[in-house]
C-alpha cells in the first residue's frame, strides 16, 4: 500500500531566512543567474565566484575520480564510516548548465554526515555544449559503474537538487525500463526537469510573485539549453510504477511547486511509497543554505531520517 506524508512547515519562518531570501536570493542571485541578462559563460563565472566563497570542512574527505570518461568525486564527512558499503549517488543543480562547485560539495557533505555514508557526486556534461541526452547518459552510466564495482542496489540511494533532481528521476526511469536492478530509494530537492515540455503547473502563476529566484521563463530557457529542439515526455507524467521509495522536498514559494506535487501524487497512485514535504516560506534549493538558516538544517535532518530508515528496511 502506498503511503504519502504531506508535511508543511508549521514553524514560524526565521528572521534569518527572511533576510537571506530578500537580500541574497532575490536581489543578488536572481539577477546573477538570469539567462536573459547574461550568457551562460558569464553566469558560470558568477556562480563559480559565489561557490568559491563557501568554506568546506577541513577534515572532509574528497577524492576526484574518473568513471569511464565522466568526472566525479567521492565525498565523505570525517565522521562517516569509511568502510560502510552505503553510497548516495548525487546529481548537482545548475539548470543543466552550471558547473559543480563548493556549494554542491557542502550540501553533499552534510548529507554524508547525517547518513553516515559516502557520496559519489557526478560532474555530468553540461548544456548547451552537450545537449540531451548527454547528462542523462552520464548519470545512468554512473549508476551502472557502481554496480560493476560491486556495490549492491540495496546499498545505493540516488538523489539530487534542482536539475540534478530531474536527472535523478530520469535516471530512475531509465534504470527501471532497462531492467537493471533499482536502488534502495531516491530523493529530490526542488525538482527541476520533471516537465520540460508543457510547463503547465499551476504554481508558475500562483507563485510568480513569491518565488525570489525563478520564473516560468527562466525555467523554460534553461530547459531549452539542454533539450534544444528535442521534445521528451515529462517524467512526472509517466507511469511511475515500480520505483523505489521517494522523498520529495520543495519550497512553498517556488514556481516549480506544482511539479513536485504532481510527482508525489502520480507516484502514490502508482503504488510508490512517498514522503512529500512542502516547506513554508522557502525557495528553490533552500537546503543549500544550511550554513545560514535553521529551516535548511531541519530539512536536511528530515532527509537524513528518510535515507537512514530506507536502508534499515
C-alpha positions in Angstrom: 0.0 0.0 0.0 1.4 3.4 -1.0 1.9 5.9 1.8 2.4 9.6 1.5 3.4 12.0 4.2 2.4 15.6 3.3 4.4 17.9 5.6 4.1 21.7 5.6 6.5 23.6 7.8 4.4 24.8 10.8 7.2 26.7 12.4 7.5 30.5 12.2 9.8 31.5 9.4 13.0 32.6 10.9 14.2 36.2 10.6 17.5 35.0 9.2 15.7 33.1 6.3 13.6 36.2 5.5 16.8 38.3 5.3 18.6 35.7 3.2 15.6 35.3 0.9 15.2 39.1 0.3 18.8 40.3 0.2 20.9 37.3 -1.2 18.4 35.3 -3.2 16.0 37.9 -4.6 18.4 40.9 -5.1 21.7 39.1 -5.9 21.2 35.6 -7.1 18.1 36.1 -9.2 19.8 38.7 -11.4 23.2 36.8 -11.5 21.6 33.6 -12.8 19.1 35.2 -15.2 19.9 33.7 -18.7 18.1 36.7 -20.3 20.6 39.1 -18.8 23.8 37.3 -19.3 25.4 34.5 -21.3 25.8 31.0 -19.8 29.6 31.6 -19.6 29.1 34.8 -17.7 26.6 33.1 -15.4 29.1 30.3 -14.8 31.7 32.8 -13.8 29.4 34.5 -11.3 28.3 31.1 -9.9 31.9 29.9 -9.6 32.8 33.1 -7.7 29.9 32.7 -5.3 30.7 29.0 -4.8 34.4 29.6 -4.1 33.5 31.7 -1.1 31.9 28.6 0.6 34.3 27.0 3.0 34.3 23.3 3.3 35.2 21.3 6.5 38.9 20.9 6.7 38.5 17.2 7.7 36.2 16.3 4.8 37.4 13.5 2.5 37.2 14.5 -1.2 38.7 12.3 -3.9 38.4 13.2 -7.6 37.9 10.1 -9.8 37.0 9.3 -13.4 34.4 6.8 -14.2 34.5 5.8 -17.8 35.3 9.3 -19.0 33.0 11.0 -16.6 34.4 13.2 -13.9 33.2 12.6 -10.4 34.2 12.8 -6.7 33.9 10.6 -3.7 32.9 12.8 -0.7 32.7 11.7 2.9 32.3 13.6 6.1 35.1 12.8 8.6 32.6 11.2 11.0 31.1 8.9 8.3 32.3 5.3 8.3 34.9 4.9 5.5 34.2 1.1 5.5 30.5 1.5 5.0 29.1 0.0 1.8 26.3 2.6 1.7 26.5 5.0 -1.2 24.5 8.1 -2.2 24.7 8.8 -5.9 24.3 12.6 -6.1 23.5 14.8 -9.1 24.0 18.5 -8.7 21.9 21.5 -9.6 22.6 24.3 -12.1 19.9 24.2 -14.7 21.8 21.5 -16.6 24.3 24.3 -17.5 26.2 25.4 -14.4 29.3 23.7 -13.0 29.7 21.5 -10.0 31.3 23.5 -7.1 31.7 24.0 -3.4 28.0 24.8 -2.9 27.2 21.3 -4.0 30.1 19.7 -2.0 29.0 21.5 1.1 25.4 20.2 0.8 26.6 16.7 -0.1 29.0 16.6 2.9 26.1 17.5 5.2 24.1 14.6 3.8 27.1 12.3 4.2 27.5 13.2 7.8 23.8 12.7 8.8 23.6 9.4 6.8 27.0 8.0 7.7 27.5 7.3 4.0 29.8 8.1 1.1 28.7 10.3 -1.7 29.5 9.8 -5.3 28.9 13.2 -6.9 28.8 13.2 -10.7 30.1 16.1 -12.7 28.0 15.3 -15.8 28.4 17.0 -19.1 26.8 20.4 -19.3 24.5 22.2 -21.7 24.4 23.9 -24.1 27.7 22.4 -25.2 26.4 18.9 -24.6 22.7 18.6 -25.3 20.2 16.0 -24.3 20.7 13.1 -23.6 24.4 13.7 -22.6 23.7 14.4 -18.9 21.1 11.6 -18.7 23.6 9.1 -20.2 26.3 10.2 -17.8 24.0 9.7 -14.8 22.8 6.3 -15.9 26.4 5.2 -16.7 27.5 6.3 -13.2 24.9 4.0 -11.6 26.0 1.1 -13.8 29.6 1.8 -12.8 28.7 1.5 -9.1 27.1 -1.9 -9.8 30.2 -3.0 -11.8 32.3 -2.0 -8.8 30.4 -4.5 -6.6 28.0 -2.1 -4.9 24.6 -3.7 -4.3 21.5 -1.9 -5.5 20.1 -2.1 -2.0 23.1 -0.1 -0.7 22.6 2.7 -3.2 20.3 5.8 -3.0 20.0 8.2 -5.8 19.2 11.9 -5.3 19.8 15.4 -6.4 18.7 19.0 -6.2 17.0 21.2 -8.9 18.1 19.9 -12.4 20.0 17.2 -10.5 16.7 16.1 -9.1 15.3 16.0 -12.6 18.2 13.9 -13.7 17.8 11.6 -10.7 14.1 11.0 -11.7 15.0 10.4 -15.3 17.8 8.0 -14.2 15.4 6.0 -12.1 13.0 5.6 -15.0 15.9 4.6 -17.3 17.1 2.0 -14.7 13.6 0.6 -14.4 12.9 0.5 -18.1 16.3 -1.2 -18.8 15.6 -4.0 -16.4 18.6 -3.0 -14.3 18.0 -3.6 -10.5 16.7 -0.4 -8.9 18.4 1.5 -6.0 17.0 1.3 -2.5 15.4 4.8 -2.6 15.6 8.2 -4.1 15.3 11.8 -3.1 14.5 15.1 -4.9 15.1 18.6 -3.6 13.3 21.3 -5.5 12.7 19.2 -8.6 13.5 20.9 -11.9 13.3 18.9 -15.2 10.2 16.9 -14.2 8.5 18.7 -17.0 10.4 20.5 -19.7 7.7 20.2 -22.3 4.4 21.6 -21.1 5.3 23.9 -18.3 1.6 23.9 -17.2 1.9 23.6 -13.4 -0.4 26.0 -11.6 2.4 27.3 -9.4 4.0 29.0 -12.3 1.2 31.6 -11.9 0.3 31.2 -8.3 4.0 31.5 -7.1 5.0 34.1 -9.7 5.4 36.9 -7.2 6.6 34.8 -4.2 9.5 33.0 -5.9 12.6 35.1 -5.2 14.8 33.2 -7.7 13.0 31.7 -10.7 10.2 32.4 -13.1 8.5 30.2 -15.7 10.5 32.0 -18.4 13.8 31.3 -16.7 13.0 27.6 -16.2 11.9 27.3 -19.9 15.2 29.0 -21.0 17.4 26.6 -19.0 15.4 23.7 -20.2 15.8 24.8 -23.8 19.6 25.0 -23.3 19.5 21.3 -22.5 16.8 19.9 -24.8 17.2 22.2 -27.8 14.6 21.2 -30.3 14.1 17.7 -28.7 10.8 17.0 -27.1 10.6 14.4 -24.3 7.6 13.1 -22.4 7.6 14.8 -19.0 9.0 12.3 -16.4 6.4 13.4 -13.8 3.6 12.5 -16.2 4.9 9.0 -16.9 3.8 5.7 -15.2 5.9 5.6 -12.1 5.0 2.1 -11.2 7.9 0.0 -9.7 10.0 2.9 -8.5 11.6 2.7 -5.0 10.5 4.9 -2.1 10.8 8.6 -2.8 11.4 11.7 -0.6 10.4 14.9 -2.2 11.2 18.3 -0.7 10.1 21.6 -2.1 9.7 25.2 -1.0 6.2 26.6 -0.8 7.3 29.8 -2.6 8.6 28.0 -5.7 7.2 28.3 -9.2 8.2 24.6 -9.5 6.0 23.6 -6.6 3.3 22.0 -8.8 5.9 19.7 -10.5 6.8 18.2 -7.1 3.2 17.9 -6.1 2.3 16.1 -9.3 5.3 13.7 -8.9 4.1 12.9 -5.4 0.6 12.3 -6.5 1.5 10.2 -9.5 4.0 8.1 -7.5 1.4 7.4 -4.8 -1.2 6.4 -7.4 1.4 4.0 -8.9 1.9 2.3 -5.5 5.2 4.0 -4.7 5.9 5.0 -1.1 6.3 8.7 -0.9 7.4 11.3 1.7 6.4 14.7 0.5 7.5 17.8 2.3 6.4 21.4 1.4 8.5 23.9 3.4 6.7 27.1 4.3 8.3 30.3 3.1 11.2 28.5 1.4 12.7 29.0 -2.0 14.4 26.9 -4.6 17.1 24.5 -3.1 16.9 26.3 0.3 18.7 23.3 1.7 21.9 24.7 0.2 21.8 27.5 2.8 22.2 25.2 5.8 25.2 27.3 7.0 22.8 30.3 7.3 19.2 29.3 8.0 17.7 26.8 10.5 15.0 25.6 8.1 17.6 24.2 5.8 19.2 22.3 8.6 15.8 20.8 9.6 15.1 19.8 6.0 18.4 18.0 5.7 17.8 16.3 9.1 14.4 15.1 7.7 16.0 13.9 4.5 18.6 12.0 6.6 15.8 10.3 8.6 14.2 9.1 5.3 17.6 7.8 3.9 18.5 6.1 7.1 15.1 4.5 7.5 15.2 3.3 3.9 18.5 1.4 4.5 17.1 -0.2 7.7 14.0 -1.6 5.9 
